[in-house]
Amino acid sequence: MAMAASSALQPERCLLPLAGPRRRMLPPRLLVLPHRRRGAVNLSVAIIPMSHQYGWSSSTAGLVQSSFFWGYALSQLPGGWLAKLIGGRTVLKAGVLVWSLATAVIPVVAGFMPGLVLSRILVGIGEGVSPSAATDLIARTIPLQERSRAVSVVFGGLAFGSVLGLLFAPPIIQNLGWESVFYIFGLLGIIWCLVFESVQELQPGDNEDILNLENTSAGSNGHVSSSVPSKSSGSSLEEMTDSLKDVPWGEFFKSKAVWAMIYTHFCGSWGHYTCLSWLPTFFSEELNLNLTDAAWVSILPPLGSMVITSIAAPFADNLISSGVDTTKVRKICQAIAFLSPAAFMMLSSVDLGLPPWVVVAFLTGGISLSNFALSGLYCTHQDISREYASILLGITNTVGAVPGIVGVALVGYLVDTTHSWSMSLFAPSIFFYLTGTAVWLTFASSEPQDFNKLASESLTESDQ
C-alpha cells in the first residue's frame, strides 16, 4: 500500500501500569480521557439553571445538549484516520485545545442560540478525536491477553471524569454561578496542554523514534513485536490523500462482524448518552431532588461503573488467558452490558410505588453493569484488526454518536409531549438494549481479519 511505510505512531513514555505478567505501561496522554468527559457532564448539570434563566423548554434544552454530539459524530472518522496516520499523541493534544477553548466561550455566547450550538459542536469535535486516538495506541502496543485491562483503564477513566464533573459542578454553580463552571473547566484544559507540552519538550527522545506499523506483528500468543523504528519527517497532503484511498473501506462493510459492532455501538450509545444528559434533570423533576442532590445522586452510576470496570476487565482477560475463545468472552461481556440496564430500567419504569432511593439503586446498578461493554464491544475493534482499529472505532463511533444527536433531543421532545419519563427516557433504551443483544450474539466475532488481503483478493477477482 502506498502509505504503509509512512503510517507511523510515535511511542510515548510510559506511566500507568497494567496488571498482568508483562506489566505493560500505558502512555500518559491517554490519561486525558477522564478530563475530556467533563465536557458533556458539566452541561448536563448547568442546563438546569441555564434553562431557568433563558426560559428554555425541555425540547430546547435537548437541542442544546445534543449539539455536542453533532461535532462528536463529525470528528470520528477524521480522528481515526489522523490517529492512524500521524499517531494518537498529536491528535489528542489538538483535541484538548479545541475542547478547552470552545468550553470557555460558552458563557459568552449562551444568550445567542446559534453561537451556543456552534460552541457545543466544537466541544464535541475536540472530544470526539479521543476514542479513536486511544484505540490506535492500545491496538499497537497492548497484547491480546492484556487488552481488556488496557481498554478498561483508558475508557473506564471516562467514568472518573463524569464523577469529577458531577462532584465539582454543583458547588461551583451555586457559589460562583453557572458561567464559572465553563470558565474553570476550559482553563484546566488549557493548563493541561501547557503542562504536557513542557513535559514533552523535556523528553525529546520521545519524538525521535517512530513505530512503523508495517514492521509490527503479533505472534500466535498475541504479543506485539516490532522492528527497529524508523524516522519520519511528516506526511505531505498528497501522501495523506493516498493513505485515505488505501483504506479498504469496502471490505469493512462486507464484514458481518463490523456491522454487528456498528449496530451494537449505536444501541449502547442510545442508553448511555440519553442517561448521561438527562438523569440529573430526571432526578430533579421526577424524584424532586434539588440541584446539588440531583448531581450527587448522578455521581453514583459512574462510581459504580468504575467498580464494575475493575471487575470486568480481569474477568475477561483471565478467561482469554485460560483458553476460552475470545469471541465467546466478548459476547458474554456485551450481553451482561446490555441485559443488565434493560432489566433495571424495566423495573424503574413500572409504577410499583418504589421510594426514590430504590429507583436510584436500580439505575445505578444497571448503568454500572453496562461497563462490561469495555471488555466486550470496545475490545473487538483491536481484536479483529490492530492496523485499522482506530478507523473501525471511528466508523462505529460515528454511528454511535447519532443517539447523542437524535436521542438526546428526542427525549426532551417526548418529555414535553408525553410528560412521561418512562416512555421518553427508558422505553427507547430498553428496546435498543434488547435488539442490540440479539444482533451481537448472532453476528459478533473477534477473529482477526486481514482487510488488506481481502481487498487484494477482491481486486484480483474483478480483474479476471
Secondary structure, DSSP 8 states (H G I E B T S, - for coil): -TTGGG-EE------EE-SSTT--EE-GGGGHHHHHTHHHHHHHHHHHHHHHHHT--HHHHHHHHHHHHHHHHHTHHHHHHHHHHH-HHHHHHHHHHHHHHHHHTHHHHTTSHHHHHHHHHHHHHHHHHHHHHHHHHHHHHS-GGGHHHHHHHHHHHHHHHHHHHHHHHHHHHHHH-HHHHHHHHHHHHHHHHHHHHHHHHT-GGGGT-BEEGGGEEE-TT--EEE---B------HHHHHHHHHHS-HHHHTT-HHHHHHHHHHHHHHHHHHHHHHHHHHHHHHTS---HHHHHHHHHHHHHHHHHHHHHHHHHHHHHHHTT--HHHHHHHHHHHHHHHHHHHHHHHHS-----HHHHHHHHHHHHHHGGGGGGTHHHHHHHH-STTHHHHHHHHHHHHHHIIIIIHHHHHHHHHHH--HIIIIIHHHHHHHHHHHHHHHHH-------HHHHHHHHHHHHH-
